[in-house]
Amino acid sequence: MSVAKIIEISSDSTVSFEDAIRDGLRRAGKTVKNIKRAWVADHLVEVTGNEITSFRVHLKITFVVDD
């Protein structure tokens, strides 16, 4: 039987939501092992002068805990 844990992270990008997701998972994967799933809990944009300046996602990441 395996045990999983869920953590929450935030990641942002000046390019796109997809880029923010990929970068968040890549960076989390440097210290969190056995990542199995991730879902976008929330997403938002930052706006300056009526232009989008940043795409931000809040991710919930599920990983299996080592024995």
N, C-alpha and C positions, 0 to 999 in steps of 0.2 A: 504494500500500500504506500502511495506517495502523499506527501504533504506539499501544498502550494501556498505561496504568500503573494499578496498584492501590495504593490507600492504605487505611489502617485508622484509624477514628475511634471514639470512644465518645461517647454522648449519653445524657442522662437526662431524665426528666420525672416530675412528681408525679401526672400524669393517667393515662398508659397507655403501653404499648410502642409503639403506633402513633404517638402524639404524640412520643415520643422519636425514632423513625425519621424522621418528617417534619421535626422541628426540626433533627436532625443533617444531613439532606440540604440543608435550606434554608441553614443556616449554612455548610456546606462549599461550597455553590454560590456563595457570595459571593467566594471566592478561587480555587476550582477550576472551570475551564471545561470544557465538552464532556463532562459526566458522562453516561454511557450506561447503567450498571447499578449496582445496589447489592444486597448481600445481607446478611442478619443472620447474623453468624458466631457470636454468642453473645448470650444475654439473661439477665438476673438481676434480682432485686428486693432492695431493702434493707428490713429489717423493724425496727420499734421497738415494743416493747410488744405484740407479736403482730399488729401492723397494718403493712401495706405503706406505706412512706413514699416510695419512689422506684422507678421502673422504669428500668433501664439496658440499652442495647443496644450491642454492638460491631459496627460496620458495616465491610464491605469495599466500597469504592467504586471502580468502574472508569471511567476517563476517557481520551479520545483526546488524545494529545500533539500540540500544534500543530507544524507544520513551520517 
